[in-house]
Amino acid sequence: IDRWVGQFDPNVARTVRRTSRVVAGFNVVVVDIRGTYSGMAQQPEADWALIGAVIETPGNAHFFKLTGPSKSVEATRAELDALLATIRPR
């Protein structure tokens, strides 16, 4: 999560929203970051967003991330939430 936050303007660290929940017995942390994005060695992009999820499972963590213009990322939030709701142990 810190790496994701570091891909944005340093001022966004104060405004990152983190929520936690349990899905099928697994801890899930969801972060919402908005601001000027400069990750992935590209030119800085203003008004971008990242919604990421970290699912803690025994032995490994699993990461899901949406990054792009704020409007586009927000439009896919419900789909990410629906995906996270399908998590089940093997």
Stockholm file with secondary structure:
# STOCKHOLM 1.0

chainA/1-90         IDRWVGQFDPNVARTVRRTSRVVAGFNVVVVDIRGTYSGMAQQPEADWALIGAVIETPGNAHFFKLTGPSKSVEATRAELDALLATIRPR
#=GR chainA/1-90 SS CHHHHHTBCGGGGGTCEEEEEEETTEEEEEEEEEEEECCTTCCCEEEEEEEEEEEEETTEEEEEEEEEEHHHHHHTHHHHHHHHHTCCCC
#=GC SS_cons        CHHHHHTBCGGGGGTCEEEEEEETTEEEEEEEEEEEECCTTCCCEEEEEEEEEEEEETTEEEEEEEEEEHHHHHHTHHHHHHHHHTCCCC
//
